[in-house]
Amino acid sequence: MSRRLRYFGYAGAGLCLLAVLFELVLRVGLGLGTPPLLRADPTIGYVFQADQNTHRFTNRVHINNYHQRSEDLRQAPDSTFVRVLFLGDSVTWGGVLTDQEDTIPEEVERRLAKQCKRPVEALNASAGSWGIGNLRAYAERFGFFNSDAVVLQIGTHDLTQATSDASVVGRHPSYPNENPMLAIEELVERYLWPRYVRPYLPDLGGSEASRNEDDTLSPGPDARFAQNLDHLRALVTDIHNAGLPIVILHTPNRNEVVGQREPPSSPRRQRFLEVADSMNVPVVNLAARWAPRSDIRPLYRDHVHLNERGNAAVAEILGSALARRTDSLCTTDSRRRAQ
C-alpha cells in the first residue's frame, strides 16, 4: 500500500473516530438522539407519548401514563394530599431547557406544600403550541383527575391561536414521534438547519403559495378569538360542574411588559377578562402585574417563554392566589371527586 493510501486510511479512521466521539458527547452530555416523543391524537391533536423518562441538555423530562410532564399519579387515602391540575401550553410545559423541578407546576407544588403543611401534587397537562381548544379536548378525554383545583394557563398568543392538530407530528422537527438514528442527525435537522441555514435559502415560491392558500381557507384572528372564547366557556363550565375551584393564569409576551409605561391592554384581552369575570373565574393577570415593573426582562428566556427565575416568580404569585382564592384549599380536607 502506498504512503498516500495509508495517509487517507489514517485520516478516514480518524474522522470516523471523531464522529463516534462527537455522537457520544451529544448523546451522553446533551441528551440528543432521545427527544421527548409525541403521538397524534384524533381529538386532542397530539400528546406526549406516555411513560417517558429522558434528559435533555442536563434537564430531566418525565412523562407519566396520562401524557403529563409529571411524576406518576399518587395512590393515597382521600384526605392525605392536595392535587392541582394545570392545563396549559409550552409555558406550562417548560421546554427541554428547563428541568422538571423548575417548571411552574413543580414550583407551585413546593410552595403550596409549605403553605398547606400537607403534601401537594401538581399535574402538568400541557404541550407546546396547545391552544384553548386542545386544553378543552384533553379535559374532555381524561377528566380532572379527582383534583382539588384547576389552573388554566392562557397566554396572549393563545387568545387568537387555532386549535393545534396532528399534522405536525412526525413531520416538523420540533414534534418528533420516533427517535432519530443519530444524535448528530437531530442536531443538524432540529437545531442547526432551521436556525442557521433555512433562513438564508431563497424562497422558491412553493411554500409561500401553500401558506397563502392555508391563510385563505383558515379563519382569521377575530374568528379564532371567538372560537377560543367558546372553548373557554365550555371548559370552565365543565370545571364548575365538577365542583372544582379554578384560577386562570394569564401570561403576557415579553414585549408587552418590557419597556411599557402603562399596563398593556387590548380589546381582545379586555374581552377575555370580561368573559372570565362573567363566569366568576379569578384571573392572575401577569400582563397587568408586570408591565409597571422594570425588572421583568431577566424572567424571560425568549419573547414568550419564561426561564427558571420567571417560573419561580410566577409560582410565588400563583401559589398565594390558589391558597387564597380556592375555597380554603389548604385548610379543608381534600375531596376526591369521581371524574
Phi and psi restraints in degrees (value plus and minus 20) as a CYANA .aco file:
   2 SER   PHI     -89.0   -49.0
   2 SER   PSI     141.4   181.4
   3 ARG   PHI     -80.5   -40.5
   3 ARG   PSI     -57.2   -17.2
   4 ARG   PHI     -85.0   -45.0
   4 ARG   PSI     -61.9   -21.9
   5 LEU   PHI     -85.2   -45.2
   5 LEU   PSI     -61.2   -21.2
   6 ARG   PHI     -82.4   -42.4
   6 ARG   PSI     -58.4   -18.4
   7 TYR   PHI     -81.1   -41.1
   7 TYR   PSI     -67.6   -27.6
   8 PHE   PHI     -85.7   -45.7
   8 PHE   PSI     -54.8   -14.8
   9 GLY   PHI     -84.4   -44.4
   9 GLY   PSI     -65.2   -25.2
  10 TYR   PHI     -83.5   -43.5
  10 TYR   PSI     -61.1   -21.1
  11 ALA   PHI     -84.4   -44.4
  11 ALA   PSI     -62.6   -22.6
  12 GLY   PHI     -83.6   -43.6
  12 GLY   PSI     -62.5   -22.5
  13 ALA   PHI     -83.8   -43.8
  13 ALA   PSI     -58.5   -18.5
  14 GLY   PHI     -85.3   -45.3
  14 GLY   PSI     -61.3   -21.3
  15 LEU   PHI     -84.3   -44.3
  15 LEU   PSI     -61.1   -21.1
  16 CYS   PHI     -82.1   -42.1
  16 CYS   PSI     -61.7   -21.7
  17 LEU   PHI     -83.8   -43.8
  17 LEU   PSI     -61.9   -21.9
  18 LEU   PHI     -83.3   -43.3
  18 LEU   PSI     -59.7   -19.7
  19 ALA   PHI     -84.3   -44.3
  19 ALA   PSI     -61.3   -21.3
  20 VAL   PHI     -84.4   -44.4
  20 VAL   PSI     -64.4   -24.4
  21 LEU   PHI     -82.9   -42.9
  21 LEU   PSI     -61.9   -21.9
  22 PHE   PHI     -82.7   -42.7
  22 PHE   PSI     -61.9   -21.9
  23 GLU   PHI     -80.0   -40.0
  23 GLU   PSI     -63.4   -23.4
  24 LEU   PHI     -85.6   -45.6
  24 LEU   PSI     -60.7   -20.7
  25 VAL   PHI     -82.4   -42.4
  25 VAL   PSI     -63.8   -23.8
  26 LEU   PHI     -83.8   -43.8
  26 LEU   PSI     -60.5   -20.5
  27 ARG   PHI     -93.7   -53.7
  27 ARG   PSI     -72.8   -32.8
  28 VAL   PHI     -97.1   -57.1
  28 VAL   PSI     -61.7   -21.7
  29 GLY   PHI    -101.2   -61.2
  29 GLY   PSI     -59.7   -19.7
  30 LEU   PHI    -131.1   -91.1
  30 LEU   PSI     -32.2     7.8
  31 GLY   PHI      58.0    98.0
  31 GLY   PSI      -7.4    32.6
  32 LEU   PHI     -90.5   -50.5
  32 LEU   PSI     132.5   172.5
  33 GLY   PHI      77.0   117.0
  33 GLY   PSI     -35.7     4.3
  34 THR   PHI    -154.5  -114.5
  34 THR   PSI      46.6    86.6
  35 PRO   PHI     -92.5   -52.5
  35 PRO   PSI     137.2   177.2
  36 PRO   PHI     -79.8   -39.8
  36 PRO   PSI     106.2   146.2
  37 LEU   PHI    -118.2   -78.2
  37 LEU   PSI     127.7   167.7
  38 LEU   PHI    -132.9   -92.9
  38 LEU   PSI     147.9   187.9
  39 ARG   PHI    -160.2  -120.2
  39 ARG   PSI     128.6   168.6
  40 ALA   PHI     -89.2   -49.2
  40 ALA   PSI     126.9   166.9
  41 ASP   PHI    -154.5  -114.5
  41 ASP   PSI     112.9   152.9
  42 PRO   PHI     -87.0   -47.0
  42 PRO   PSI     -43.4    -3.4
  43 THR   PHI    -133.6   -93.6
  43 THR   PSI     -56.3   -16.3
  44 ILE   PHI    -102.9   -62.9
  44 ILE   PSI     -47.0    -7.0
  45 GLY   PHI      89.8   129.8
  45 GLY   PSI     -88.1   -48.1
  46 TYR   PHI    -181.6  -141.6
  46 TYR   PSI     136.1   176.1
  47 VAL   PHI    -161.1  -121.1
  47 VAL   PSI     142.8   182.8
  48 PHE   PHI     -92.1   -52.1
  48 PHE   PSI     120.1   160.1
  49 GLN   PHI     -81.7   -41.7
  49 GLN   PSI     121.7   161.7
  50 ALA   PHI     -90.1   -50.1
  50 ALA   PSI     133.9   173.9
  51 ASP   PHI      38.3    78.3
  51 ASP   PSI      38.8    78.8
  52 GLN   PHI    -134.3   -94.3
  52 GLN   PSI     124.6   164.6
  53 ASN   PHI    -163.0  -123.0
  53 ASN   PSI      89.8   129.8
  54 THR   PHI    -163.2  -123.2
  54 THR   PSI     147.2   187.2
  55 HIS   PHI    -143.3  -103.3
  55 HIS   PSI     113.5   153.5
  56 ARG   PHI    -151.6  -111.6
  56 ARG   PSI     104.7   144.7
  57 PHE   PHI      32.8    72.8
  57 PHE   PSI      20.5    60.5
  58 THR   PHI      52.9    92.9
  58 THR   PSI     -18.1    21.9
  59 ASN   PHI    -119.7   -79.7
  59 ASN   PSI     116.6   156.6
  60 ARG   PHI    -102.2   -62.2
  60 ARG   PSI     119.0   159.0
  61 VAL   PHI    -150.1  -110.1
  61 VAL   PSI      96.5   136.5
  62 HIS   PHI    -139.8   -99.8
  62 HIS   PSI     106.4   146.4
  63 ILE   PHI    -131.9   -91.9
  63 ILE   PSI     104.2   144.2
  64 ASN   PHI    -105.2   -65.2
  64 ASN   PSI    -193.9  -153.9
  65 ASN   PHI     -98.3   -58.3
  65 ASN   PSI     -18.7    21.3
  66 TYR   PHI    -129.0   -89.0
  66 TYR   PSI       0.5    40.5
  67 HIS   PHI      47.9    87.9
  67 HIS   PSI       4.2    44.2
  68 GLN   PHI    -122.9   -82.9
  68 GLN   PSI     127.6   167.6
  69 ARG   PHI    -103.4   -63.4
  69 ARG   PSI      52.6    92.6
  70 SER   PHI    -170.4  -130.4
  70 SER   PSI     144.2   184.2
  71 GLU   PHI     -88.3   -48.3
  71 GLU   PSI     146.2   186.2
  72 ASP   PHI     -80.2   -40.2
  72 ASP   PSI     123.3   163.3
  73 LEU   PHI     -80.5   -40.5
  73 LEU   PSI     120.6   160.6
  74 ARG   PHI     -91.9   -51.9
  74 ARG   PSI     128.9   168.9
  75 GLN   PHI    -136.7   -96.7
  75 GLN   PSI      89.7   129.7
  76 ALA   PHI    -174.0  -134.0
  76 ALA   PSI     140.8   180.8
  77 PRO   PHI     -75.5   -35.5
  77 PRO   PSI     135.9   175.9
  78 ASP   PHI     -75.5   -35.5
  78 ASP   PSI     -62.1   -22.1
  79 SER   PHI    -119.2   -79.2
  79 SER   PSI      -5.8    34.2
  80 THR   PHI    -108.9   -68.9
  80 THR   PSI     -36.8     3.2
  81 PHE   PHI    -172.8  -132.8
  81 PHE   PSI     143.9   183.9
  82 VAL   PHI    -125.2   -85.2
  82 VAL   PSI     116.2   156.2
  83 ARG   PHI    -140.0  -100.0
  83 ARG   PSI     110.1   150.1
  84 VAL   PHI    -142.6  -102.6
  84 VAL   PSI     107.1   147.1
  85 LEU   PHI    -117.6   -77.6
  85 LEU   PSI     104.8   144.8
  86 PHE   PHI    -122.9   -82.9
  86 PHE   PSI     110.6   150.6
  87 LEU   PHI    -139.9   -99.9
  87 LEU   PSI     103.4   143.4
  88 GLY   PHI    -186.0  -146.0
  88 GLY   PSI    -188.4  -148.4
  89 ASP   PHI    -129.8   -89.8
  89 ASP   PSI    -169.0  -129.0
  90 SER   PHI     -84.8   -44.8
  90 SER   PSI     -44.1    -4.1
  91 VAL   PHI     -84.3   -44.3
  91 VAL   PSI     -62.6   -22.6
  92 THR   PHI     -92.3   -52.3
  92 THR   PSI     -61.7   -21.7
  93 TRP   PHI     -81.6   -41.6
  93 TRP   PSI     -59.1   -19.1
  94 GLY   PHI      79.5   119.5
  94 GLY   PSI     -46.1    -6.1
  95 GLY   PHI      57.4    97.4
  95 GLY   PSI     145.6   185.6
  96 VAL   PHI     -97.9   -57.9
  96 VAL   PSI     -29.1    10.9
  97 LEU   PHI    -103.7   -63.7
  97 LEU   PSI     -21.4    18.6
  98 THR   PHI    -138.7   -98.7
  98 THR   PSI     109.7   149.7
  99 ASP   PHI     -89.0   -49.0
  99 ASP   PSI     133.4   173.4
 100 GLN   PHI     -71.5   -31.5
 100 GLN   PSI     -62.4   -22.4
 101 GLU   PHI     -89.9   -49.9
 101 GLU   PSI     -37.1     2.9
 102 ASP   PHI    -122.0   -82.0
 102 ASP   PSI     -13.0    27.0
 103 THR   PHI     -92.6   -52.6
 103 THR   PSI     142.6   182.6
 104 ILE   PHI     -78.9   -38.9
 104 ILE   PSI     -68.5   -28.5
 105 PRO   PHI     -79.3   -39.3
 105 PRO   PSI     -61.1   -21.1
 106 GLU   PHI     -87.2   -47.2
 106 GLU   PSI     -59.0   -19.0
 107 GLU   PHI     -83.9   -43.9
 107 GLU   PSI     -62.5   -22.5
 108 VAL   PHI     -84.4   -44.4
 108 VAL   PSI     -59.9   -19.9
 109 GLU   PHI     -75.7   -35.7
 109 GLU   PSI     -67.5   -27.5
 110 ARG   PHI     -85.6   -45.6
 110 ARG   PSI     -61.2   -21.2
 111 ARG   PHI     -88.8   -48.8
 111 ARG   PSI     -62.7   -22.7
 112 LEU   PHI     -84.2   -44.2
 112 LEU   PSI     -56.4   -16.4
 113 ALA   PHI     -81.3   -41.3
 113 ALA   PSI     -57.9   -17.9
 114 LYS   PHI     -89.0   -49.0
 114 LYS   PSI     -61.1   -21.1
 115 GLN   PHI     -89.9   -49.9
 115 GLN   PSI     -59.9   -19.9
 116 CYS   PHI    -103.9   -63.9
 116 CYS   PSI     -38.9     1.1
 117 LYS   PHI      36.9    76.9
 117 LYS   PSI      18.9    58.9
 118 ARG   PHI    -175.9  -135.9
 118 ARG   PSI     139.6   179.6
 119 PRO   PHI     -82.2   -42.2
 119 PRO   PSI     125.0   165.0
 120 VAL   PHI    -147.9  -107.9
 120 VAL   PSI     118.7   158.7
 121 GLU   PHI    -140.8  -100.8
 121 GLU   PSI      98.5   138.5
 122 ALA   PHI    -124.4   -84.4
 122 ALA   PSI     107.0   147.0
 123 LEU   PHI    -123.0   -83.0
 123 LEU   PSI     105.8   145.8
 124 ASN   PHI    -124.6   -84.6
 124 ASN   PSI      67.3   107.3
 125 ALA   PHI    -115.6   -75.6
 125 ALA   PSI      79.7   119.7
 126 SER   PHI    -181.4  -141.4
 126 SER   PSI     147.4   187.4
 127 ALA   PHI    -184.2  -144.2
 127 ALA   PSI     136.2   176.2
 128 GLY   PHI     -81.3   -41.3
 128 GLY   PSI     114.3   154.3
 129 SER   PHI      47.7    87.7
 129 SER   PSI      -5.4    34.6
 130 TRP   PHI     -85.9   -45.9
 130 TRP   PSI     115.4   155.4
 131 GLY   PHI    -119.7   -79.7
 131 GLY   PSI    -198.3  -158.3
 132 ILE   PHI     -82.6   -42.6
 132 ILE   PSI     -53.7   -13.7
 133 GLY   PHI     -83.8   -43.8
 133 GLY   PSI     -54.8   -14.8
 134 ASN   PHI     -88.9   -48.9
 134 ASN   PSI     -58.5   -18.5
 135 LEU   PHI     -81.6   -41.6
 135 LEU   PSI     -64.5   -24.5
 136 ARG   PHI     -81.8   -41.8
 136 ARG   PSI     -64.1   -24.1
 137 ALA   PHI     -84.7   -44.7
 137 ALA   PSI     -58.9   -18.9
 138 TYR   PHI     -82.9   -42.9
 138 TYR   PSI     -65.6   -25.6
 139 ALA   PHI     -84.3   -44.3
 139 ALA   PSI     -58.0   -18.0
 140 GLU   PHI     -86.6   -46.6
 140 GLU   PSI     -51.6   -11.6
 141 ARG   PHI     -97.0   -57.0
 141 ARG   PSI     -66.9   -26.9
 142 PHE   PHI    -128.4   -88.4
 142 PHE   PSI     -28.9    11.1
 143 GLY   PHI      57.0    97.0
 143 GLY   PSI    -176.9  -136.9
 144 PHE   PHI    -137.2   -97.2
 144 PHE   PSI      -7.1    32.9
 145 PHE   PHI      38.4    78.4
 145 PHE   PSI      16.0    56.0
 146 ASN   PHI      33.0    73.0
 146 ASN   PSI      17.8    57.8
 147 SER   PHI     -98.3   -58.3
 147 SER   PSI     146.0   186.0
 148 ASP   PHI    -120.9   -80.9
 148 ASP   PSI     -31.9     8.1
 149 ALA   PHI    -185.2  -145.2
 149 ALA   PSI     138.4   178.4
 150 VAL   PHI    -148.7  -108.7
 150 VAL   PSI     116.4   156.4
 151 VAL   PHI    -135.3   -95.3
 151 VAL   PSI     105.6   145.6
 152 LEU   PHI    -124.8   -84.8
 152 LEU   PSI      95.6   135.6
 153 GLN   PHI    -112.9   -72.9
 153 GLN   PSI      99.5   139.5
 154 ILE   PHI    -150.8  -110.8
 154 ILE   PSI      96.9   136.9
 155 GLY   PHI    -109.8   -69.8
 155 GLY   PSI     149.7   189.7
 156 THR   PHI     -76.7   -36.7
 156 THR   PSI     -64.0   -24.0
 157 HIS   PHI     -86.4   -46.4
 157 HIS   PSI     -44.0    -4.0
 158 ASP   PHI     -88.7   -48.7
 158 ASP   PSI     -42.8    -2.8
 159 LEU   PHI     -83.2   -43.2
 159 LEU   PSI     -52.1   -12.1
 160 THR   PHI    -138.7   -98.7
 160 THR   PSI      -7.4    32.6
 161 GLN   PHI    -103.1   -63.1
 161 GLN   PSI     116.9   156.9
 162 ALA   PHI     -91.8   -51.8
 162 ALA   PSI     133.7   173.7
 163 THR   PHI     -82.7   -42.7
 163 THR   PSI     104.6   144.6
 164 SER   PHI     -92.2   -52.2
 164 SER   PSI     120.1   160.1
 165 ASP   PHI    -132.4   -92.4
 165 ASP   PSI    -194.2  -154.2
 166 ALA   PHI    -104.4   -64.4
 166 ALA   PSI     -19.4    20.6
 167 SER   PHI     -84.1   -44.1
 167 SER   PSI     -43.2    -3.2
 168 VAL   PHI    -106.1   -66.1
 168 VAL   PSI     -37.9     2.1
 169 VAL   PHI     -88.5   -48.5
 169 VAL   PSI     104.9   144.9
 170 GLY   PHI      59.5    99.5
 170 GLY   PSI     -23.6    16.4
 171 ARG   PHI    -135.9   -95.9
 171 ARG   PSI     -59.7   -19.7
 172 HIS   PHI    -111.4   -71.4
 172 HIS   PSI     116.9   156.9
 173 PRO   PHI     -81.4   -41.4
 173 PRO   PSI     -40.7    -0.7
 174 SER   PHI    -105.4   -65.4
 174 SER   PSI     -23.0    17.0
 175 TYR   PHI    -149.5  -109.5
 175 TYR   PSI      42.6    82.6
 176 PRO   PHI     -94.8   -54.8
 176 PRO   PSI     126.7   166.7
 177 ASN   PHI    -135.1   -95.1
 177 ASN   PSI     -17.8    22.2
 178 GLU   PHI    -174.8  -134.8
 178 GLU   PSI     136.4   176.4
 179 ASN   PHI     -92.0   -52.0
 179 ASN   PSI     122.9   162.9
 180 PRO   PHI     -89.7   -49.7
 180 PRO   PSI     140.9   180.9
 181 MET   PHI     -85.8   -45.8
 181 MET   PSI     -57.8   -17.8
 182 LEU   PHI    -150.4  -110.4
 182 LEU   PSI     127.5   167.5
 183 ALA   PHI     -86.4   -46.4
 183 ALA   PSI     -54.6   -14.6
 184 ILE   PHI     -81.1   -41.1
 184 ILE   PSI     -59.9   -19.9
 185 GLU   PHI     -79.5   -39.5
 185 GLU   PSI     -64.1   -24.1
 186 GLU   PHI     -86.9   -46.9
 186 GLU   PSI     -59.9   -19.9
 187 LEU   PHI     -76.5   -36.5
 187 LEU   PSI     -65.0   -25.0
 188 VAL   PHI     -92.1   -52.1
 188 VAL   PSI     -72.5   -32.5
 189 GLU   PHI     -92.2   -52.2
 189 GLU   PSI     -55.1   -15.1
 190 ARG   PHI    -114.2   -74.2
 190 ARG   PSI     -51.3   -11.3
 191 TYR   PHI    -136.3   -96.3
 191 TYR   PSI     -68.1   -28.1
 192 LEU   PHI     -98.8   -58.8
 192 LEU   PSI     -67.9   -27.9
 193 TRP   PHI     -82.1   -42.1
 193 TRP   PSI     -70.8   -30.8
 194 PRO   PHI     -84.3   -44.3
 194 PRO   PSI     -50.8   -10.8
 195 ARG   PHI    -110.4   -70.4
 195 ARG   PSI     -58.2   -18.2
 196 TYR   PHI    -134.4   -94.4
 196 TYR   PSI     -30.4     9.6
 197 VAL   PHI    -137.6   -97.6
 197 VAL   PSI     -75.8   -35.8
 198 ARG   PHI     -76.2   -36.2
 198 ARG   PSI     -61.4   -21.4
 199 PRO   PHI     -79.9   -39.9
 199 PRO   PSI     -41.3    -1.3
 200 TYR   PHI    -121.8   -81.8
 200 TYR   PSI     -18.8    21.2
 201 LEU   PHI    -101.6   -61.6
 201 LEU   PSI     125.5   165.5
 202 PRO   PHI     -88.3   -48.3
 202 PRO   PSI     122.1   162.1
 203 ASP   PHI    -103.8   -63.8
 203 ASP   PSI      94.2   134.2
 204 LEU   PHI    -103.3   -63.3
 204 LEU   PSI     -22.9    17.1
 205 GLY   PHI      87.6   127.6
 205 GLY   PSI     -45.7    -5.7
 206 GLY   PHI     -86.6   -46.6
 206 GLY   PSI     -67.7   -27.7
 207 SER   PHI     -85.8   -45.8
 207 SER   PSI     -58.6   -18.6
 208 GLU   PHI     -85.2   -45.2
 208 GLU   PSI     -59.0   -19.0
 209 ALA   PHI     -84.0   -44.0
 209 ALA   PSI     -62.2   -22.2
 210 SER   PHI     -86.6   -46.6
 210 SER   PSI     -56.0   -16.0
 211 ARG   PHI     -85.4   -45.4
 211 ARG   PSI     -61.7   -21.7
 212 ASN   PHI     -83.9   -43.9
 212 ASN   PSI     -58.2   -18.2
 213 GLU   PHI     -84.9   -44.9
 213 GLU   PSI     -62.3   -22.3
 214 ASP   PHI     -83.7   -43.7
 214 ASP   PSI     -59.8   -19.8
 215 ASP   PHI     -83.2   -43.2
 215 ASP   PSI     -54.0   -14.0
 216 THR   PHI     -88.5   -48.5
 216 THR   PSI     -57.5   -17.5
 217 LEU   PHI    -103.8   -63.8
 217 LEU   PSI     -48.5    -8.5
 218 SER   PHI    -104.6   -64.6
 218 SER   PSI     132.7   172.7
 219 PRO   PHI     -88.0   -48.0
 219 PRO   PSI     132.3   172.3
 220 GLY   PHI     -97.1   -57.1
 220 GLY   PSI     157.2   197.2
 221 PRO   PHI     -80.2   -40.2
 221 PRO   PSI     -56.8   -16.8
 222 ASP   PHI     -84.4   -44.4
 222 ASP   PSI     -62.2   -22.2
 223 ALA   PHI     -87.2   -47.2
 223 ALA   PSI     -60.3   -20.3
 224 ARG   PHI     -85.8   -45.8
 224 ARG   PSI     -57.7   -17.7
 225 PHE   PHI     -81.8   -41.8
 225 PHE   PSI     -64.4   -24.4
 226 ALA   PHI     -82.6   -42.6
 226 ALA   PSI     -61.4   -21.4
 227 GLN   PHI     -82.8   -42.8
 227 GLN   PSI     -61.1   -21.1
 228 ASN   PHI     -87.0   -47.0
 228 ASN   PSI     -55.8   -15.8
 229 LEU   PHI     -84.7   -44.7
 229 LEU   PSI     -57.2   -17.2
 230 ASP   PHI     -84.6   -44.6
 230 ASP   PSI     -63.4   -23.4
 231 HIS   PHI     -80.4   -40.4
 231 HIS   PSI     -62.4   -22.4
 232 LEU   PHI     -83.5   -43.5
 232 LEU   PSI     -66.1   -26.1
 233 ARG   PHI     -78.9   -38.9
 233 ARG   PSI     -64.6   -24.6
 234 ALA   PHI     -85.6   -45.6
 234 ALA   PSI     -61.6   -21.6
 235 LEU   PHI     -87.1   -47.1
 235 LEU   PSI     -64.4   -24.4
 236 VAL   PHI     -83.4   -43.4
 236 VAL   PSI     -59.7   -19.7
 237 THR   PHI     -80.4   -40.4
 237 THR   PSI     -63.2   -23.2
 238 ASP   PHI     -83.0   -43.0
 238 ASP   PSI     -60.0   -20.0
 239 ILE   PHI     -87.0   -47.0
 239 ILE   PSI     -62.6   -22.6
 240 HIS   PHI     -83.3   -43.3
 240 HIS   PSI     -61.0   -21.0
 241 ASN   PHI     -84.1   -44.1
 241 ASN   PSI     -47.2    -7.2
 242 ALA   PHI    -100.9   -60.9
 242 ALA   PSI     -22.8    17.2
 243 GLY   PHI      55.5    95.5
 243 GLY   PSI       7.6    47.6
 244 LEU   PHI    -126.0   -86.0
 244 LEU   PSI     118.5   158.5
 245 PRO   PHI     -85.9   -45.9
 245 PRO   PSI     130.8   170.8
 246 ILE   PHI    -161.2  -121.2
 246 ILE   PSI     121.4   161.4
 247 VAL   PHI    -152.2  -112.2
 247 VAL   PSI     115.4   155.4
 248 ILE   PHI    -117.8   -77.8
 248 ILE   PSI     108.2   148.2
 249 LEU   PHI    -121.4   -81.4
 249 LEU   PSI      90.8   130.8
 250 HIS   PHI    -119.7   -79.7
 250 HIS   PSI      95.1   135.1
 251 THR   PHI    -126.5   -86.5
 251 THR   PSI     108.1   148.1
 252 PRO   PHI    -109.3   -69.3
 252 PRO   PSI     140.3   180.3
 253 ASN   PHI     -91.5   -51.5
 253 ASN   PSI     136.4   176.4
 254 ARG   PHI     -80.4   -40.4
 254 ARG   PSI     -60.7   -20.7
 255 ASN   PHI     -89.6   -49.6
 255 ASN   PSI     -30.3     9.7
 256 GLU   PHI    -103.1   -63.1
 256 GLU   PSI     -40.4    -0.4
 257 VAL   PHI    -144.3  -104.3
 257 VAL   PSI     -23.7    16.3
 258 VAL   PHI    -126.0   -86.0
 258 VAL   PSI     100.7   140.7
 259 GLY   PHI      64.5   104.5
 259 GLY   PSI     -12.8    27.2
 260 GLN   PHI    -110.0   -70.0
 260 GLN   PSI     116.0   156.0
 261 ARG   PHI    -108.8   -68.8
 261 ARG   PSI     -44.6    -4.6
 262 GLU   PHI    -143.7  -103.7
 262 GLU   PSI     132.7   172.7
 263 PRO   PHI     -76.4   -36.4
 263 PRO   PSI     111.2   151.2
 264 PRO   PHI     -84.8   -44.8
 264 PRO   PSI     124.6   164.6
 265 SER   PHI    -168.0  -128.0
 265 SER   PSI     134.4   174.4
 266 SER   PHI    -174.2  -134.2
 266 SER   PSI     136.6   176.6
 267 PRO   PHI     -77.8   -37.8
 267 PRO   PSI     -58.6   -18.6
 268 ARG   PHI     -88.1   -48.1
 268 ARG   PSI     -63.4   -23.4
 269 ARG   PHI     -83.2   -43.2
 269 ARG   PSI     -62.0   -22.0
 270 GLN   PHI     -81.9   -41.9
 270 GLN   PSI     -61.2   -21.2
 271 ARG   PHI     -85.2   -45.2
 271 ARG   PSI     -61.2   -21.2
 272 PHE   PHI     -79.0   -39.0
 272 PHE   PSI     -65.2   -25.2
 273 LEU   PHI     -86.3   -46.3
 273 LEU   PSI     -56.3   -16.3
 274 GLU   PHI     -84.8   -44.8
 274 GLU   PSI     -61.2   -21.2
 275 VAL   PHI     -83.5   -43.5
 275 VAL   PSI     -63.8   -23.8
 276 ALA   PHI     -81.2   -41.2
 276 ALA   PSI     -63.8   -23.8
 277 ASP   PHI     -84.1   -44.1
 277 ASP   PSI     -59.2   -19.2
 278 SER   PHI     -84.5   -44.5
 278 SER   PSI     -43.7    -3.7
 279 MET   PHI    -119.9   -79.9
 279 MET   PSI      -9.3    30.7
 280 ASN   PHI      39.5    79.5
 280 ASN   PSI      21.4    61.4
 281 VAL   PHI    -128.7   -88.7
 281 VAL   PSI      98.1   138.1
 282 PRO   PHI     -89.0   -49.0
 282 PRO   PSI     122.4   162.4
 283 VAL   PHI    -140.0  -100.0
 283 VAL   PSI     104.3   144.3
 284 VAL   PHI    -106.1   -66.1
 284 VAL   PSI      77.2   117.2
 285 ASN   PHI    -113.9   -73.9
 285 ASN   PSI      72.7   112.7
 286 LEU   PHI     -89.5   -49.5
 286 LEU   PSI     -42.7    -2.7
 287 ALA   PHI     -80.3   -40.3
 287 ALA   PSI     -61.9   -21.9
 288 ALA   PHI     -98.5   -58.5
 288 ALA   PSI     -56.4   -16.4
 289 ARG   PHI     -89.3   -49.3
 289 ARG   PSI     -57.6   -17.6
 290 TRP   PHI    -115.2   -75.2
 290 TRP   PSI     -41.3    -1.3
 291 ALA   PHI     -78.7   -38.7
 291 ALA   PSI     -60.1   -20.1
 292 PRO   PHI     -93.4   -53.4
 292 PRO   PSI     -31.5     8.5
 293 ARG   PHI    -110.2   -70.2
 293 ARG   PSI     135.7   175.7
 294 SER   PHI    -126.3   -86.3
 294 SER   PSI     -17.2    22.8
 295 ASP   PHI    -134.9   -94.9
 295 ASP   PSI      10.4    50.4
 296 ILE   PHI    -113.0   -73.0
 296 ILE   PSI     -51.0   -11.0
 297 ARG   PHI     -71.9   -31.9
 297 ARG   PSI     -62.6   -22.6
 298 PRO   PHI     -85.8   -45.8
 298 PRO   PSI     -28.3    11.7
 299 LEU   PHI    -105.6   -65.6
 299 LEU   PSI     -29.3    10.7
 300 TYR   PHI    -125.2   -85.2
 300 TYR   PSI     120.2   160.2
 301 ARG   PHI    -104.9   -64.9
 301 ARG   PSI     -56.3   -16.3
 302 ASP   PHI    -169.6  -129.6
 302 ASP   PSI    -178.6  -138.6
 303 HIS   PHI     -92.4   -52.4
 303 HIS   PSI     -35.5     4.5
 304 VAL   PHI    -141.7  -101.7
 304 VAL   PSI     -61.9   -21.9
 305 HIS   PHI    -112.8   -72.8
 305 HIS   PSI     124.1   164.1
 306 LEU   PHI    -109.1   -69.1
 306 LEU   PSI     134.5   174.5
 307 ASN   PHI    -115.6   -75.6
 307 ASN   PSI    -189.5  -149.5
 308 GLU   PHI     -81.4   -41.4
 308 GLU   PSI     -59.7   -19.7
 309 ARG   PHI     -84.2   -44.2
 309 ARG   PSI     -60.9   -20.9
 310 GLY   PHI     -84.3   -44.3
 310 GLY   PSI     -63.5   -23.5
 311 ASN   PHI     -80.1   -40.1
 311 ASN   PSI     -61.7   -21.7
 312 ALA   PHI     -85.2   -45.2
 312 ALA   PSI     -59.5   -19.5
 313 ALA   PHI     -84.8   -44.8
 313 ALA   PSI     -61.3   -21.3
 314 VAL   PHI     -84.0   -44.0
 314 VAL   PSI     -63.6   -23.6
 315 ALA   PHI     -82.9   -42.9
 315 ALA   PSI     -54.5   -14.5
 316 GLU   PHI     -82.7   -42.7
 316 GLU   PSI     -63.8   -23.8
 317 ILE   PHI     -91.1   -51.1
 317 ILE   PSI     -67.0   -27.0
 318 LEU   PHI     -89.2   -49.2
 318 LEU   PSI     -58.5   -18.5
 319 GLY   PHI     -80.3   -40.3
 319 GLY   PSI     -63.0   -23.0
 320 SER   PHI     -85.9   -45.9
 320 SER   PSI     -59.9   -19.9
 321 ALA   PHI     -84.9   -44.9
 321 ALA   PSI     -60.7   -20.7
 322 LEU   PHI     -83.2   -43.2
 322 LEU   PSI     -68.6   -28.6
 323 ALA   PHI     -84.0   -44.0
 323 ALA   PSI     -51.3   -11.3
 324 ARG   PHI    -105.6   -65.6
 324 ARG   PSI     -52.7   -12.7
 325 ARG   PHI    -129.1   -89.1
 325 ARG   PSI     -21.9    18.1
 326 THR   PHI    -133.4   -93.4
 326 THR   PSI      35.7    75.7
 327 ASP   PHI      35.8    75.8
 327 ASP   PSI      30.3    70.3
 328 SER   PHI      33.6    73.6
 328 SER   PSI      35.3    75.3
 329 LEU   PHI     -73.7   -33.7
 329 LEU   PSI     -59.7   -19.7
 330 CYS   PHI    -102.9   -62.9
 330 CYS   PSI     -46.6    -6.6
 331 THR   PHI    -116.4   -76.4
 331 THR   PSI     -39.4     0.6
 332 THR   PHI    -117.9   -77.9
 332 THR   PSI     137.2   177.2
 333 ASP   PHI     -83.2   -43.2
 333 ASP   PSI     120.4   160.4
 334 SER   PHI     -86.0   -46.0
 334 SER   PSI     108.4   148.4
 335 ARG   PHI    -125.9   -85.9
 335 ARG   PSI     100.5   140.5
 336 ARG   PHI    -107.2   -67.2
 336 ARG   PSI     102.0   142.0
 337 ARG   PHI    -125.7   -85.7
 337 ARG   PSI     115.9   155.9
 338 ALA   PHI     -89.8   -49.8
 338 ALA   PSI     105.9   145.9
